[in-house]
Amino acid sequence: MQQQLMKAHNEDTPMEDQTATPFVAVKPMDISSVIQDRKKDWLVNFKQKLCLNDVFETRNPQAVVEFVPEIIENMRKEELNHMYPS
């Protein structure tokens, strides 16, 4: 099983990146730091695409609170689409 996982990982990994640590040997703390780094990179790229006013609004919780009723309503509508059959 582990050999199959390693083979699948190596096939998906670009040739220049195959010297990286195999994913089987990665520790959970390493994974969380990778996720945090990806989150930071995504946020930087996301903010670069926004206008300056929207960047300032991302820091303002009141900007999000205004849309909570619409978000909840949309979640309720979408909930039926994602429920498992009983």
C-alpha angles and dihedrals in degrees: 000000000000091000090053090051092049091048092049091047093049092049091054094045117088115246095250091051098052091099088070120108112278111254091238090064095048115112122225092248089055090052093051091050090049090051091049091050091050090049091052092047091048092049092050091050091044093051092049089061094051128083116251094257092055091049090057090047091058087067093050114084090196089066090062096040090062090065099045096102091051092046092050092047091051091048091053091051093048094044092078091054093055102041121114115241112260 
